[in-house]
Amino acid sequence: MYCNILTHKEHPRYRAVKKMAKLLLEFVEADCIYFTESDLESKIGIMSLVISRESEHYYDDVNDHLWKVIQNHTEFVFCFFNRDCIKDELKRGNLFFILNCGETDLIYINDGQKPVMDIKSIKLKRLIKQTKKRYQMWRSEAVTIGRDFKYHHNNDNLLMAFYVLHQQFRYMFINVSWLLTGEWIPHEGIADQQEHVGAFKSSFGNVFDVNIEKEKDALEKMESARKAVQWGEHAEPFDIESADYANEKLQWMKKEVETVFLEKIEKAKEIFNNHGNR
């Protein structure tokens, strides 16, 4: 059964969203589909699918199953979850579902199924407490690792300085990914992390612009240091200028992630206030 904007043919997104929803349902069994507008001009919006327990594809496998659909429809961002995942993530303070899976975001619900959550049954204070706890956990990981950067930098151990920078970036991307996408990917590569998050917020997709030589060089040096430390691969010489530049980028990103965190908190509070529960 279609809901909300898919019951209003005059809605400007009606045709594109309905066409996409019908295509997805041809390939995967979903309990619900939610749609939210994207902040990116290049994207129509975010399609969040709640995969049915009866589906032959587990929600973690749906990306691989639908790779061709996803590849051919870059005007949408696709997110796949199941009810158990969403239930657990809400307990951990994941705001993605509050912001993207509300009553007015629902565009399809399978017969006999219920929406994925009832916001009136969620305690805002408890939710935000868990959100802050999870956010601080990832941020603390980056801060703890970062304590070694100055030591390695001052002692000209640039291999370890770049490795420490890499690991801080990775934790910052994990943190902002959780806030923006509802999940995080386990990839070690910074390029993979920023590509994933960049589909939701363009500034994080261009932390390191590979079309700018200085930024490409800093990114490659961090990746080289990671592979040297973790895998024992040979690494070319490092330079202190690139390390300083990458560190400047890191400080910028920390501020940007903090801004996103605070914005998501405020948006969630607004939604709860509109439903009369605090």
Contacts in CASP RR format, 6 or more apart in sequence:
PFRMAT RR
TARGET T0000
AUTHOR 0000-0000-0000
METHOD contacts of the structure
MODEL  1
MYCNILTHKEHPRYRAVKKMAKLLLEFVEADCIYFTESDLESKIGIMSLV
ISRESEHYYDDVNDHLWKVIQNHTEFVFCFFNRDCIKDELKRGNLFFILN
CGETDLIYINDGQKPVMDIKSIKLKRLIKQTKKRYQMWRSEAVTIGRDFK
YHHNNDNLLMAFYVLHQQFRYMFINVSWLLTGEWIPHEGIADQQEHVGAF
KSSFGNVFDVNIEKEKDALEKMESARKAVQWGEHAEPFDIESADYANEKL
QWMKKEVETVFLEKIEKAKEIFNNHGNR
1 108 0 8 1.000
1 109 0 8 1.000
1 110 0 8 1.000
1 111 0 8 1.000
2 18 0 8 1.000
2 21 0 8 1.000
2 107 0 8 1.000
2 108 0 8 1.000
3 106 0 8 1.000
3 107 0 8 1.000
3 108 0 8 1.000
3 109 0 8 1.000
4 104 0 8 1.000
4 105 0 8 1.000
4 106 0 8 1.000
4 107 0 8 1.000
5 11 0 8 1.000
5 13 0 8 1.000
5 14 0 8 1.000
5 17 0 8 1.000
5 35 0 8 1.000
5 107 0 8 1.000
6 14 0 8 1.000
6 17 0 8 1.000
6 18 0 8 1.000
6 21 0 8 1.000
6 107 0 8 1.000
6 108 0 8 1.000
8 14 0 8 1.000
13 35 0 8 1.000
13 37 0 8 1.000
13 44 0 8 1.000
16 44 0 8 1.000
16 75 0 8 1.000
17 35 0 8 1.000
17 44 0 8 1.000
17 47 0 8 1.000
17 107 0 8 1.000
20 47 0 8 1.000
20 73 0 8 1.000
20 76 0 8 1.000
21 33 0 8 1.000
21 35 0 8 1.000
21 47 0 8 1.000
21 107 0 8 1.000
21 108 0 8 1.000
23 69 0 8 1.000
23 73 0 8 1.000
24 30 0 8 1.000
24 33 0 8 1.000
24 47 0 8 1.000
24 49 0 8 1.000
24 66 0 8 1.000
24 69 0 8 1.000
25 33 0 8 1.000
25 108 0 8 1.000
27 65 0 8 1.000
27 66 0 8 1.000
27 69 0 8 1.000
28 49 0 8 1.000
28 51 0 8 1.000
28 55 0 8 1.000
28 57 0 8 1.000
28 62 0 8 1.000
28 65 0 8 1.000
28 66 0 8 1.000
29 51 0 8 1.000
29 52 0 8 1.000
29 54 0 8 1.000
29 55 0 8 1.000
29 56 0 8 1.000
29 110 0 8 1.000
30 49 0 8 1.000
30 50 0 8 1.000
30 51 0 8 1.000
30 52 0 8 1.000
30 55 0 8 1.000
30 108 0 8 1.000
30 110 0 8 1.000
31 50 0 8 1.000
31 51 0 8 1.000
31 52 0 8 1.000
31 83 0 8 1.000
31 109 0 8 1.000
31 110 0 8 1.000
31 113 0 8 1.000
31 116 0 8 1.000
32 49 0 8 1.000
32 50 0 8 1.000
32 101 0 8 1.000
32 106 0 8 1.000
32 108 0 8 1.000
32 109 0 8 1.000
32 110 0 8 1.000
32 113 0 8 1.000
32 115 0 8 1.000
32 116 0 8 1.000
33 47 0 8 1.000
33 48 0 8 1.000
33 49 0 8 1.000
33 50 0 8 1.000
33 106 0 8 1.000
33 107 0 8 1.000
33 108 0 8 1.000
33 109 0 8 1.000
34 47 0 8 1.000
34 48 0 8 1.000
34 49 0 8 1.000
34 50 0 8 1.000
34 100 0 8 1.000
34 101 0 8 1.000
34 102 0 8 1.000
34 105 0 8 1.000
34 106 0 8 1.000
34 107 0 8 1.000
34 116 0 8 1.000
35 45 0 8 1.000
35 46 0 8 1.000
35 47 0 8 1.000
35 48 0 8 1.000
35 105 0 8 1.000
35 107 0 8 1.000
36 45 0 8 1.000
36 46 0 8 1.000
36 48 0 8 1.000
36 99 0 8 1.000
36 100 0 8 1.000
36 105 0 8 1.000
37 44 0 8 1.000
37 45 0 8 1.000
37 46 0 8 1.000
38 44 0 8 1.000
38 45 0 8 1.000
38 46 0 8 1.000
38 77 0 8 1.000
38 200 0 8 1.000
39 200 0 8 1.000
39 201 0 8 1.000
40 199 0 8 1.000
40 200 0 8 1.000
40 201 0 8 1.000
40 202 0 8 1.000
42 74 0 8 1.000
42 75 0 8 1.000
43 74 0 8 1.000
43 75 0 8 1.000
43 76 0 8 1.000
43 77 0 8 1.000
43 199 0 8 1.000
44 75 0 8 1.000
44 76 0 8 1.000
45 75 0 8 1.000
45 76 0 8 1.000
45 77 0 8 1.000
46 76 0 8 1.000
46 77 0 8 1.000
46 78 0 8 1.000
46 79 0 8 1.000
46 100 0 8 1.000
46 200 0 8 1.000
47 76 0 8 1.000
47 77 0 8 1.000
47 78 0 8 1.000
47 79 0 8 1.000
48 79 0 8 1.000
48 80 0 8 1.000
48 81 0 8 1.000
48 100 0 8 1.000
48 101 0 8 1.000
48 105 0 8 1.000
49 59 0 8 1.000
49 62 0 8 1.000
49 78 0 8 1.000
49 79 0 8 1.000
49 80 0 8 1.000
49 81 0 8 1.000
50 81 0 8 1.000
50 82 0 8 1.000
50 83 0 8 1.000
50 86 0 8 1.000
50 101 0 8 1.000
50 116 0 8 1.000
51 57 0 8 1.000
51 58 0 8 1.000
51 59 0 8 1.000
51 62 0 8 1.000
51 80 0 8 1.000
51 81 0 8 1.000
51 82 0 8 1.000
52 82 0 8 1.000
52 110 0 8 1.000
52 113 0 8 1.000
53 82 0 8 1.000
53 83 0 8 1.000
57 65 0 8 1.000
58 82 0 8 1.000
59 80 0 8 1.000
59 81 0 8 1.000
59 82 0 8 1.000
59 85 0 8 1.000
60 80 0 8 1.000
62 80 0 8 1.000
63 70 0 8 1.000
63 78 0 8 1.000
63 80 0 8 1.000
66 78 0 8 1.000
70 78 0 8 1.000
77 199 0 8 1.000
77 200 0 8 1.000
79 96 0 8 1.000
79 100 0 8 1.000
79 181 0 8 1.000
79 182 0 8 1.000
79 183 0 8 1.000
81 89 0 8 1.000
81 97 0 8 1.000
81 183 0 8 1.000
83 116 0 8 1.000
86 97 0 8 1.000
86 101 0 8 1.000
86 116 0 8 1.000
86 117 0 8 1.000
89 96 0 8 1.000
89 97 0 8 1.000
89 182 0 8 1.000
90 97 0 8 1.000
90 98 0 8 1.000
90 117 0 8 1.000
90 122 0 8 1.000
90 127 0 8 1.000
91 130 0 8 1.000
92 130 0 8 1.000
92 134 0 8 1.000
93 127 0 8 1.000
93 128 0 8 1.000
93 130 0 8 1.000
93 131 0 8 1.000
93 133 0 8 1.000
93 134 0 8 1.000
94 131 0 8 1.000
94 134 0 8 1.000
94 178 0 8 1.000
94 182 0 8 1.000
95 127 0 8 1.000
95 131 0 8 1.000
95 179 0 8 1.000
95 264 0 8 1.000
95 265 0 8 1.000
95 267 0 8 1.000
95 268 0 8 1.000
96 178 0 8 1.000
96 179 0 8 1.000
96 180 0 8 1.000
96 181 0 8 1.000
96 182 0 8 1.000
96 183 0 8 1.000
97 116 0 8 1.000
97 117 0 8 1.000
97 182 0 8 1.000
98 119 0 8 1.000
98 122 0 8 1.000
98 127 0 8 1.000
98 268 0 8 1.000
98 271 0 8 1.000
98 272 0 8 1.000
99 264 0 8 1.000
99 267 0 8 1.000
99 268 0 8 1.000
99 271 0 8 1.000
101 115 0 8 1.000
101 116 0 8 1.000
101 117 0 8 1.000
102 115 0 8 1.000
102 117 0 8 1.000
102 119 0 8 1.000
102 271 0 8 1.000
103 115 0 8 1.000
103 119 0 8 1.000
106 115 0 8 1.000
109 115 0 8 1.000
119 271 0 8 1.000
119 272 0 8 1.000
119 275 0 8 1.000
119 277 0 8 1.000
120 275 0 8 1.000
120 276 0 8 1.000
120 277 0 8 1.000
122 272 0 8 1.000
122 277 0 8 1.000
123 277 0 8 1.000
124 268 0 8 1.000
124 269 0 8 1.000
124 272 0 8 1.000
124 277 0 8 1.000
124 278 0 8 1.000
125 278 0 8 1.000
127 268 0 8 1.000
128 265 0 8 1.000
128 268 0 8 1.000
128 269 0 8 1.000
131 264 0 8 1.000
131 265 0 8 1.000
131 268 0 8 1.000
132 265 0 8 1.000
134 178 0 8 1.000
135 175 0 8 1.000
135 179 0 8 1.000
135 261 0 8 1.000
138 171 0 8 1.000
138 172 0 8 1.000
138 174 0 8 1.000
138 175 0 8 1.000
138 178 0 8 1.000
139 171 0 8 1.000
139 172 0 8 1.000
139 175 0 8 1.000
139 254 0 8 1.000
139 257 0 8 1.000
141 171 0 8 1.000
142 167 0 8 1.000
142 168 0 8 1.000
142 171 0 8 1.000
142 172 0 8 1.000
142 175 0 8 1.000
142 254 0 8 1.000
145 164 0 8 1.000
145 167 0 8 1.000
145 168 0 8 1.000
145 171 0 8 1.000
146 164 0 8 1.000
146 167 0 8 1.000
146 168 0 8 1.000
148 160 0 8 1.000
148 164 0 8 1.000
149 161 0 8 1.000
149 164 0 8 1.000
149 165 0 8 1.000
149 168 0 8 1.000
149 247 0 8 1.000
152 158 0 8 1.000
152 160 0 8 1.000
152 161 0 8 1.000
152 164 0 8 1.000
153 161 0 8 1.000
153 240 0 8 1.000
153 243 0 8 1.000
156 240 0 8 1.000
158 238 0 8 1.000
158 239 0 8 1.000
158 240 0 8 1.000
158 243 0 8 1.000
159 225 0 8 1.000
159 228 0 8 1.000
159 229 0 8 1.000
159 235 0 8 1.000
159 238 0 8 1.000
160 225 0 8 1.000
160 229 0 8 1.000
161 225 0 8 1.000
161 238 0 8 1.000
161 243 0 8 1.000
162 221 0 8 1.000
162 222 0 8 1.000
162 224 0 8 1.000
162 225 0 8 1.000
162 238 0 8 1.000
162 242 0 8 1.000
162 243 0 8 1.000
162 246 0 8 1.000
163 222 0 8 1.000
163 225 0 8 1.000
163 226 0 8 1.000
163 228 0 8 1.000
163 229 0 8 1.000
165 222 0 8 1.000
165 225 0 8 1.000
165 243 0 8 1.000
165 246 0 8 1.000
165 247 0 8 1.000
165 250 0 8 1.000
166 190 0 8 1.000
166 222 0 8 1.000
166 223 0 8 1.000
166 225 0 8 1.000
166 226 0 8 1.000
167 226 0 8 1.000
168 250 0 8 1.000
169 190 0 8 1.000
169 193 0 8 1.000
169 207 0 8 1.000
169 222 0 8 1.000
169 246 0 8 1.000
169 250 0 8 1.000
169 253 0 8 1.000
170 188 0 8 1.000
170 189 0 8 1.000
170 190 0 8 1.000
170 193 0 8 1.000
172 250 0 8 1.000
172 253 0 8 1.000
172 254 0 8 1.000
172 257 0 8 1.000
173 184 0 8 1.000
173 190 0 8 1.000
173 193 0 8 1.000
173 194 0 8 1.000
173 196 0 8 1.000
173 197 0 8 1.000
173 204 0 8 1.000
174 184 0 8 1.000
174 193 0 8 1.000
175 257 0 8 1.000
175 261 0 8 1.000
176 197 0 8 1.000
176 201 0 8 1.000
176 204 0 8 1.000
176 256 0 8 1.000
176 257 0 8 1.000
176 260 0 8 1.000
177 183 0 8 1.000
177 184 0 8 1.000
177 185 0 8 1.000
177 193 0 8 1.000
177 196 0 8 1.000
177 197 0 8 1.000
178 184 0 8 1.000
179 257 0 8 1.000
179 260 0 8 1.000
179 261 0 8 1.000
179 264 0 8 1.000
180 197 0 8 1.000
180 200 0 8 1.000
180 201 0 8 1.000
180 204 0 8 1.000
180 260 0 8 1.000
181 196 0 8 1.000
181 197 0 8 1.000
181 199 0 8 1.000
181 200 0 8 1.000
185 192 0 8 1.000
185 193 0 8 1.000
185 196 0 8 1.000
187 193 0 8 1.000
187 196 0 8 1.000
188 226 0 8 1.000
188 230 0 8 1.000
189 223 0 8 1.000
189 226 0 8 1.000
190 207 0 8 1.000
190 208 0 8 1.000
190 219 0 8 1.000
190 222 0 8 1.000
190 223 0 8 1.000
191 208 0 8 1.000
191 210 0 8 1.000
191 219 0 8 1.000
191 223 0 8 1.000
194 204 0 8 1.000
194 205 0 8 1.000
194 206 0 8 1.000
194 207 0 8 1.000
194 208 0 8 1.000
195 205 0 8 1.000
197 204 0 8 1.000
197 205 0 8 1.000
198 204 0 8 1.000
198 205 0 8 1.000
198 206 0 8 1.000
201 260 0 8 1.000
203 256 0 8 1.000
204 253 0 8 1.000
204 256 0 8 1.000
207 249 0 8 1.000
207 253 0 8 1.000
208 215 0 8 1.000
208 216 0 8 1.000
208 218 0 8 1.000
208 219 0 8 1.000
208 249 0 8 1.000
209 215 0 8 1.000
209 216 0 8 1.000
210 216 0 8 1.000
210 219 0 8 1.000
214 242 0 8 1.000
214 245 0 8 1.000
215 245 0 8 1.000
215 249 0 8 1.000
217 242 0 8 1.000
218 242 0 8 1.000
218 245 0 8 1.000
218 246 0 8 1.000
218 249 0 8 1.000
219 246 0 8 1.000
221 238 0 8 1.000
221 239 0 8 1.000
221 242 0 8 1.000
221 243 0 8 1.000
221 246 0 8 1.000
222 246 0 8 1.000
224 233 0 8 1.000
224 235 0 8 1.000
224 236 0 8 1.000
224 238 0 8 1.000
225 235 0 8 1.000
225 238 0 8 1.000
227 233 0 8 1.000
227 235 0 8 1.000
228 234 0 8 1.000
228 235 0 8 1.000
272 278 0 8 1.000
END
